[in-house]
Amino acid sequence: MTKTPRIPIPPEVKKYVFDRNKYQCQSCGKTFLETQLTIDHIIPLARGGTNDISNLHTLCFTCNQKKSDKLDTRFKRHFDL
């Protein structure tokens, strides 16, 4: 499997993902008022994920660190994993 190159996420894409996910961590449910939020790849680039907007979601810093480059099985229904 070839790793997808990392590209900077444009500000308008970040805003779209934060809005779409209601400024809430998609893992633990904390909001931007409670924690620092980040944009994360659902299928990690290291595992062949893409930079497509459909592969991005909002995670808090803590959940993002725990996830690392693992696959989150809760999203299997959205992708062919």
Buried (B, 14 or more C-beta within 10 A) or exposed (E): EEEBEEEEBEEEBBEBBBEEBEBBBBBEEBEBEEBEBBBBBBBBBBBEBEBEEEBBBBBBEBBBEEBEEEBBEEBEEEEEE
